[in-house]
Amino acid sequence: MDQGRQVFSVDLLERFASKNRGMITCMAAGNDVIVLGTCKGWIIRHDFGVGSSNEIDLSVGRTGEQSIHKVFVDPGGSHCIATVTGVGGAETFYTHAKWPKPRVLSRLKGLLVNSVAWNRQQITEVSTKEIILGTEDGQLFEMAVDEKDKREKYIKFLFELEELPEAFMALQMETANISSGMRYYVMAVTPTRLYSFTGIGTLESVFASYKERAVHFMELPGEIPNSELHFFIKQRRAVHFAWLSGTGIYHGGLNFGAQHSYPNGDENFVESKALLDYSKLSDGTEIVKPSSMALSEYHFLLLIGNKVKVVNRISEQIIEELQFDITADSASRGIIGLCSDASAGLFYAYDQNSIFQVSVIDEGRDMWKVYLDLKVFAAALANCRDPIQRDQVYLVQAEAAFADKEYLRAASFYAKINYVISFEEVTLKFISINEPEALRTFLLRKLDTLSKDDKCQITMISTWLTELYLDKINRLLLEDDTAIENRNSEYHSVIQEFRAFMSDCKDVLDEATTMKLLESYGRVEELVYFANLKEQYEIVIHHYIQQGEAKKALEVLQKSSVSDELQYKFAPELIMLDAYETVEAWMANKNLNPRRFITAMMRYSSEPHAKNETHEVIKYLEFCVHSLHNEDPGIHNLLLSLYAKQEDDSALLRFLQCKFGKGRENGPEFFYDPKYALRLCLKEKRTRACVHIYSMMSMHEEAVALALQIDPELAMAEADKVEDDEDLRKKLWLMVAKHVVKQEKGAKRENIRKAIAFLKETDGLLKIEDILPFFPDFALIDDFKEAICSSLEDYNKQIEQLKEEMNDATRGADNIRNDISALTQRYAVIDREEECGV
C-alpha cells in the first residue's frame, strides 16, 4: 500500500455519547443514525443526519439494575430492537424513530436475543417486513412490525438447533424475488459453526423444510470472545461475507446469480472461500484473537486490545493500525467494540463513554498492486485507475513470460504497454534473441492498440510486418519442398494469415512500397491479391490473362467499381483467350459501347479459326442490333461482313431484308453502308445479296442483269418492282425477255410457245413485236402464226373494247344534250312568268 497516504482514519465523534445514562454496553448504526445501549437500561438515539438525539429508558417498571444487552438498527435507521437484561430476566423491545415510547415484545419475554437479520431488500420506513431474531438458546424467530400498528404483527418460531445447541451470535439475510417466488438465503453463526439456510416460498416454509433435510454448516472450533458475522453490501446486495470464528476469519464471495448446489439440494452462493489465520496478526509467538470486527470492501477491521488492525483481505497483510484517544476513566476497559453503517459507508468504535468514527478514503486505490503482487493479473487490471498502472501489470506479465521463454505470450503483453517501456526496447529484445515470430506477434498486437491518429507509426509497423511475413513464407518454402502441394502445411496457413493481414491493413500500407516488396520476394499471387484490395484492377486482370484465366479476369471486370475502360482495353486479349465467356460478359453489361469492341472483334475474326467458329462475335453483334437496337454503322457493317463470309447466305439475306429503322419518322431503313456492302458481296460472290443491294440502291438494270445470271425468276421479281417508270419497267422486262429467248434450247415451235407464255406474264407490257428482234433471222413466219394470231386477237379485242367505250360515250353525250334542252325550256317559262308579275 502507499504508505504516504492513510486509507483509514479515526476521529472522535462524540466524547460523552451516553449523556450520563450509564456506560455504553453496545452500539448499532444505520443511515447516519447511531443507537447506544447503556448499563442502566437506556438507549440513546443520535441522528447525525439531522443533528438530533433522544433518550429512551427501557428499565421503567423493572426492578433492580438493568443493562442493555444488544441493540440492532435497520440499514435505514428507522427501526430499532433492543434486549434488556436484569434481575427479572431478559426482555426485548421494539421502537420506531417516530415513536416516543418503545413496545415490549412479550412473545420473546425471557429469551435473550443475540442477533437480528434485517430484510434489506424489502424493508421500508413504515414496515420491517419479515425479520429473523436469533436467541441465546439457539432458536430462530420470525417477526414483522408495521409502524402504524404500534405493535408487532406477528412473531413466529422458525427453527431450533438440536444436534449442538449453541447461541446464535449473528445473523444475515438476503432475499430475491425470482420467477418461482421469493428466495431466501440466511447465514447464522454460533461460537463454533456457520449455518446456511436457503429456499423459495416463505421464511416459515423454508425453515420447515429442514425438518426433512440436513442443515448445511461449516464448523471451526475454538474459543472466541464474540463470534460475529458480517456482509459487505454493494448496491443493496451482499457481495462477500466474513465470520469472526475461534479458528480464524472465514470469508468468501457471495454470488447470488450462481447456480451451485449442495448434495442435499441446497443452493450454495459462496465462492472463493478462505480462512485468515490469527497467527498472521501478531509478531510474537502469542496469538491474540480479535474481540470485534468490521468488514469493508477490501479490508478487515479487527479490534485487538485498544487498537484496530486493518488487514487487507486479499493479501492478508496488516496495512494500518488505528489508535484511539481514550480518556483515563475509559482506559481500564478500553475499546469495547466495532460496528458499521453500510448505508453511509462508515465504521464506528466505542468505549464506555465515547464514539469514534473510522472513515475510509478510497480503499481500492492500491488494490491493483495488491493483486499484482499476488500475480492475480485479471483482478489487478480490473482495479487499475490509470494507463501507467495497467502498463505495470502488463510489464510484470510480459517479463515473466519472457523469462520463461514464452516469447509469443510475452509479445502479446508487451504490445499492450504504452508508457513504461519503449517500442524500440521491446523490438530489440526479440531481435537480439532471433525470435521473428515473437516480433511479428508483438507488431501485430501493437497495431491493435494504436489509435487512428498514429498514421505514420501504423504505416511503418504494417510495412515491417509485410516484410516479416514475406521472410517467413520464403523460409517455409526453403525448409519444406512439399509445402506448396500440402494444403495443410504451415506455409498455406501463413499465406492465409498474410492475406488477411493485407486485407485489414490495405488502407494504411503504402501502395508503391508494398508492391515493390511483394515483387522483390517474387510473390506474384500476393501482389495480385493486394492489387485487387487496392482496386488496381489493371494489374489483376493482366495477371489473369497472362495465366490464361479469362474467366477470373472477366469476374474482376464485372465488379461495379471497375471502369468500363478496362473492358475495352483488355477486350482483344480476352476474346482471343475465351470468346464464349467474353461475349457472355459483354452481353451481361448493357451499358458498354459495342463500337469500342469492333477492333477486338475484327482482330478475332481475322485469325484462322475452325469452321463457323466466329459465331460468338456474330452472337454479340446480333444482340447489339436486335436487342440493344444499336444504330452504329460500324456494328452493322461488321455483322454484314461476317455474314458475307459464311457459306450459307440465308443469314446475310435476312439481315439485308431487315428494315431496322422501320417506324422511325424520316429514319433510314438500314444503318450499314450499302456501297461497302455491295463491294463486299461482290468480292465474296454473294450474287443474290448483290441483287438485293442493287435493287435497294435503285440500280434496277444492274440488279436484273445480275439476277439473270443465277435465276430468271429473281430477275422477273426485280423487274416487277419498278412501278412508277413505265419505260424503265418495259426495258427491264425486255432484258428478261431477251435472256429467256436466248436461253431456250428446245425446238423452234416450243421456244416460241415459251416466249409467248412469257409475254403473258408481263401483263401486256410486252408484245410479240417487242421480242421478235430477239429471235434468229432464219426463223420462219409460219412459226409465229399462232403468236401473231393471238396478238391480232388481242388487238381486235382491244378495238372492240374501244368501240364499246365510244358508243357508251356517244349515248352519254345525247343524254346530256337532251338534259340541256329541257333546262333551256324551263328557264324560258320562268322568264315569261316574271314578266307577267307572277
Secondary structure, 3 states (H helix, E strand, C coil): CCCCCCCEEEEEEECCCCCCCCCEEEEEEECCEEEEEECCCEEEEEECCCCEEEEEECCCCCCCCEEEEEEEECCCCCEEEEEEEECCCCEEEEEECCCCCCEECHHHCCCCEEEEECCCCCCCCCECCCEEEEECCCEEEEEEEEHHHCEEEEEEEEEECCCCCCCCCEEEEEEEEECCEEEEEEEEECCCEEEEEEEECCHHHHHHHHHCCCCEEEECCCCCCCCEEEEEEECCEEEEEEEECCCEEEEEEECCCCCEECCCCCEECEEEEEEEEHHHHCCCCCCCCCCEEEECCCEEEEEECCEEEEEECCCCCEEEEECCCCCHHHCCCCCCEEEEECCCCEEEEECCCCEEEEEECCCCCCHHHHHHHCCCHHHHHHCCCCHHHHHHHHHHHHHHHHHCCCHHHHHHHHHCCCCCCCHHHHHHHHHHCCCHHHHHHHHHHHHHHCCCCCHHHHHHHHHHHHHHHHHHHHHHHHHCCCCCCCCCCHHHHHHHHHHHHHHHHCCCCCHHHHHHHHHHCCCHHHHHHHHHHCCCHHHHHHHHHHCCCHHHHHHHHCCCCCCHHHHHHHHHHHHHHCHHHHHHHHHHCCCCCHHHHHHHHHHHHHCCCCCCCCHHHHHHHHHHHHHCCCCCHHHHHHHHHHHHCCCCCHHHHHHHHCCCCCCCCCCCCCCCCHHHHHHHHHHCCCHHHHHHHHHHCCCHHHHHHHHCCCCHHHHHHHHCCCCCCHHHHHHHHHHHHHHHHHHCCCCHHHHHHHHHHHHHHCCCCCCHHHHHHHCCCCCCHHHHHHHHHHHHHHHHHHHHHHHHHHHHHHHHHHHHHHHHHHHHHHHHHHHHHHHCCC
